[in-house]
Structures are given as C-alpha cells and as structure tokens.
Amino acid sequence: MSTSKPLEVTIIGGGVIGVQMAIGLLNRPNIPAILYGQGTARGRQGSGMAFTSNAMENMRQLNPDILKALDKAANPPRAAVYMTNQHPDFFQRRTHEGELPYDFAIRNKAGCDVLRPLPRDQFTAELDKLIPADKFSMRLEKIEAREDGKRVLTFQNGTTAEIDAVLACDRIRSPTRRMFLDKTDPAAIPHDTRQREYRNHISWEKVLEILGDAANNLIINVGPGGYVITYPFTNPEGKFLGIGAVMQDAEEWKKLNLKDTTDREGVVKYFSGWEPGVQKLIAALPEAVDFWIIFDSTRHPLKLYAFGPVCVAGDAAHVSPPFLGVGACLGIEDVLTLATVFVE
Ligand SMILES: Cc1cc2nc3c(=O)[nH]c(=O)nc-3n(C[C@H](O)[C@H](O)[C@H](O)COP(=O)(O)OP(=O)(O)OC[C@H]3O[C@@H](n4cnc5c(N)ncnc54)[C@H](O)[C@@H]3O)c2cc1C
C-alpha cells in the first residue's frame, strides 16, 4: 500500500468556475482540494446567465449536486433560441402577422435544450451551500518558489500556504496570470472589445403590453452595431424579462472597473432605428442601467495555460463576449477536464 501523500489542489477564486471545480473535487475524494476566494462565490451579482446543454452535462459529470443546485435556481430550459434581423431594410419587410416575431431559430437536432437561463446570484448562492464557507475571504497576493522547489502562496492577511498544485480561477484580470507573464506580453491582460453590455430586467406586466406571449421565448435581436438578448426568468420576487443590450463603443475602456452605470437615454438613442418592440423594451429599462465592459482574449491568447504547478482556468485563461453564453460554459469544460486529469 502506498503511503505517499495525495496531491492537494489549491483553487484560487470563488467565482462560478472555481467553486464548481471545488465541488467537482469533493466528488473525487482521492484529490483533496482547498478553495481560497477573496469574496463569496457571487461574482457579478444580479445579472442573468444561461448555460448550454453541453455545459449542463459537464456539470453533471463534475458533480451531480451542481446540476441539482442549477435546478433549484434555474428557469425551464429553452428548446430553441429565436433570432431576429434588426436591419431596417429587412424587418420593415417582415410579414409574420400573428406568429412569433423571429426570422430563424437555433434548435438542437439531438433534441436537447439549447440554453437554460437563470439568475446568476441564485445559482451561486445554491453553489455556496455545497462548500464550507470558511474557505473564503483570502486574497492571494503572490506565489513564490522556495529553494526546495515548493511553491508558497501569500495572502493579503499575511498568512501563507505551501502548495502542490494551484488552479487559479481568479477572473478576467487574473493576478496569477500576470505574475507569470512579462508586462509587455499582450496575453498578460484581456483586451477591450469596445462592446458594452447593458443589462437589466423589466416587470412581466410591462413586457406583456409590449411583446405579448412572444416574450416567453429566448430571443436574440441582431442588428447594425449590436444585439439585444431577451429572456424570461422568475425569481422569488416574480416574473421578469431579462434584457442584455450590446452596443459598440468608440472609446477604449481605460478605467479599472469592469462594470459601470449609465443613463438609459444613450441606450435608447443607440437602438432608435430598431423594430418598435425592441425600442419599447429599451425605453422600459430603469433610468440608470448597469453595463459590463466586454473583453476577449482571442486576439492575444495565452501560449500556455500552466506555469509549472500553477494552472489557470475560466476567465483567467480565456475570456469571450457573452453571445450565446459561452464564457462560463467554456470554463466548466476546463475544470471538468482538469478534474479528470487529476484523478488519472
Ligand atoms: C454581462 C455578462 C454576461 C454573461 N453571460 C454569460 C452567460 O449567459 N453564460 C455563460 O456561460 N457565461 C456568461 N458570461 C461569462 C461568465 O460571466 C464568465 O465566463 C464567468 O463568470 C467566469 O467565471 P470565473 O470563475 O472564471 O471568474 P469570475 O466569475 O469573475 O470569478 C473570479 C473570482 O476570483 C476572485 N479573485 C480574483 N482575484 C483574486 C485573488 N487575488 N485572490 C482570491 N480570489 C480572487 C474574485 O473575487 C471572483 O470571485 C457573461 C459575462 C458577462 C460580462
């Protein structure tokens, strides 16, 4: 019988990916894991998100409890995503009277659901329940190599930890990734796509007046310079229509914050040439609208995702715009792959 100590995995970052890795390793008892997060798992609170059927299957393989958490938080799956063309030359010729206002639909030929929308904060609250809370409130400051080859983590509160392997899921501007790359390497930081996603929700009574029953569908309206995603969701406060309106910005984002708030008026103006229904939805948003700066790493991808025993995953490894909800779905693939490799 081997007496050697099993490999311990240290996870940095309690966002939607780090937490799922930790829960996935709970299901693989021969791989002990410890999760250090600087906050709780709540990430970008309040916004909605959607997962593909592939991502849901990956969650099941990581740990079926993740899917149970998703079921508690999520809304019914969507068998189709409807798209509309918002170019005025096109939509003004549309004649779908009495039909769903879409131009084509994305369906999964295997009969699986295409996307499952849910309120992000409810899902992460359910995930939080699956892991001990005492592993949070630790901000990683640095990773050093000791003379004996061991790596040591130092946290903001002065504590240190010796590690076997680190999996850093520490966000778009991953401090871990920056520790290992030269400042001049363009892959060290994510790049602004100059897309801004304006997000909020409106009450169901208002939505029915504007869209009628068609609002029950997940619709992506694509037009000049942007797209507007609408999806119904329910939470303990009632039923709402979630809206994500993506616009192009002429200016590069130079500030450090990843999210900000602006007046609705600019957004209303931007979509003024779109279909009347879309314009009415935008006009029904609250006066102050939150927006997210959209980054991506496709122009400057990392050449390697591991630096000795330190590996990055989730947004720390690759960021993508939120069209059709790929960001976290890709991160779940990362951690399922790593959990499988660690066991092997
Ligand atoms: C508007 C918007 C909508 C989106 N919608 C979707 C969608 O519908 N579907 C989808 O799949 N994806 C979507 N995404 C992408 C998705 O949000 C990300 O891919 C996902 O949150 C990445 O998870 P993560 O755990 O890697 O990073 P995060 O969720 O950002 O979490 C990182 C965690 O690391 C912690 N951390 C950072 N630095 C340190 C440190 N030094 N020490 C300790 N902890 C640290 C942070 O506090 C945070 O909790 C969307 C993104 C945006 C902006």
PDBQT file of the ligand as one rigid body, heavy atoms in Angstrom, charges set to zero:
ROOT
HETATM    1  C1  LIG A 401     -22.632  40.643 -18.931  1.00  0.00    +0.000 C 
HETATM    2  C2  LIG A 401     -22.108  39.235 -18.981  1.00  0.00    +0.000 A 
HETATM    3  C3  LIG A 401     -22.971  38.180 -19.228  1.00  0.00    +0.000 A 
HETATM    4  C4  LIG A 401     -22.508  36.874 -19.285  1.00  0.00    +0.000 A 
HETATM    5  N1  LIG A 401     -23.380  35.858 -19.531  1.00  0.00    +0.000 NA
HETATM    6  C5  LIG A 401     -22.933  34.602 -19.607  1.00  0.00    +0.000 A 
HETATM    7  C6  LIG A 401     -23.827  33.523 -19.880  1.00  0.00    +0.000 A 
HETATM    8  O1  LIG A 401     -25.018  33.727 -20.075  1.00  0.00    +0.000 OA
HETATM    9  N2  LIG A 401     -23.327  32.257 -19.911  1.00  0.00    +0.000 N 
HETATM   10  C7  LIG A 401     -22.003  31.998 -19.735  1.00  0.00    +0.000 A 
HETATM   11  O2  LIG A 401     -21.607  30.818 -19.808  1.00  0.00    +0.000 OA
HETATM   12  N3  LIG A 401     -21.121  32.995 -19.462  1.00  0.00    +0.000 NA
HETATM   13  C8  LIG A 401     -21.561  34.273 -19.399  1.00  0.00    +0.000 A 
HETATM   14  N4  LIG A 401     -20.693  35.288 -19.122  1.00  0.00    +0.000 N 
HETATM   15  C9  LIG A 401     -19.279  34.959 -18.849  1.00  0.00    +0.000 C 
HETATM   16  C10 LIG A 401     -19.156  34.492 -17.400  1.00  0.00    +0.000 C 
HETATM   17  O3  LIG A 401     -19.650  35.514 -16.539  1.00  0.00    +0.000 OA
HETATM   18  C11 LIG A 401     -17.699  34.210 -17.052  1.00  0.00    +0.000 C 
HETATM   19  O4  LIG A 401     -17.141  33.383 -18.036  1.00  0.00    +0.000 OA
HETATM   20  C12 LIG A 401     -17.593  33.542 -15.674  1.00  0.00    +0.000 C 
HETATM   21  O5  LIG A 401     -18.101  34.372 -14.651  1.00  0.00    +0.000 OA
HETATM   22  C13 LIG A 401     -16.133  33.204 -15.367  1.00  0.00    +0.000 C 
HETATM   23  O6  LIG A 401     -16.068  32.641 -14.097  1.00  0.00    +0.000 OA
HETATM   24  P1  LIG A 401     -14.701  32.678 -13.289  1.00  0.00    +0.000 P 
HETATM   25  O7  LIG A 401     -14.973  31.892 -12.039  1.00  0.00    +0.000 OA
HETATM   26  O8  LIG A 401     -13.584  32.272 -14.165  1.00  0.00    +0.000 OA
HETATM   27  O9  LIG A 401     -14.487  34.210 -12.959  1.00  0.00    +0.000 OA
HETATM   28  P2  LIG A 401     -15.359  35.154 -12.009  1.00  0.00    +0.000 P 
HETATM   29  O10 LIG A 401     -16.786  34.726 -12.034  1.00  0.00    +0.000 OA
HETATM   30  O11 LIG A 401     -15.013  36.539 -12.397  1.00  0.00    +0.000 OA
HETATM   31  O12 LIG A 401     -14.791  34.857 -10.565  1.00  0.00    +0.000 OA
HETATM   32  C14 LIG A 401     -13.450  35.082 -10.228  1.00  0.00    +0.000 C 
HETATM   33  C15 LIG A 401     -13.310  35.061  -8.731  1.00  0.00    +0.000 C 
HETATM   34  O13 LIG A 401     -11.916  35.185  -8.403  1.00  0.00    +0.000 OA
HETATM   35  C16 LIG A 401     -11.809  36.005  -7.252  1.00  0.00    +0.000 C 
HETATM   36  N5  LIG A 401     -10.465  36.575  -7.212  1.00  0.00    +0.000 N 
HETATM   37  C17 LIG A 401      -9.903  37.471  -8.051  1.00  0.00    +0.000 A 
HETATM   38  N6  LIG A 401      -8.649  37.790  -7.652  1.00  0.00    +0.000 NA
HETATM   39  C18 LIG A 401      -8.410  37.048  -6.529  1.00  0.00    +0.000 A 
HETATM   40  C19 LIG A 401      -7.292  36.933  -5.635  1.00  0.00    +0.000 A 
HETATM   41  N7  LIG A 401      -6.173  37.621  -5.806  1.00  0.00    +0.000 N 
HETATM   42  N8  LIG A 401      -7.399  36.078  -4.574  1.00  0.00    +0.000 NA
HETATM   43  C20 LIG A 401      -8.530  35.356  -4.381  1.00  0.00    +0.000 A 
HETATM   44  N9  LIG A 401      -9.617  35.429  -5.176  1.00  0.00    +0.000 NA
HETATM   45  C21 LIG A 401      -9.553  36.269  -6.242  1.00  0.00    +0.000 A 
HETATM   46  C22 LIG A 401     -12.910  37.050  -7.481  1.00  0.00    +0.000 C 
HETATM   47  O14 LIG A 401     -13.288  37.670  -6.269  1.00  0.00    +0.000 OA
HETATM   48  C23 LIG A 401     -14.044  36.204  -8.057  1.00  0.00    +0.000 C 
HETATM   49  O15 LIG A 401     -14.902  35.695  -7.049  1.00  0.00    +0.000 OA
HETATM   50  C24 LIG A 401     -21.128  36.617 -19.081  1.00  0.00    +0.000 A 
HETATM   51  C25 LIG A 401     -20.249  37.662 -18.825  1.00  0.00    +0.000 A 
HETATM   52  C26 LIG A 401     -20.735  38.971 -18.785  1.00  0.00    +0.000 A 
HETATM   53  C27 LIG A 401     -19.777  40.100 -18.513  1.00  0.00    +0.000 C 
ENDROOT
TORSDOF 0
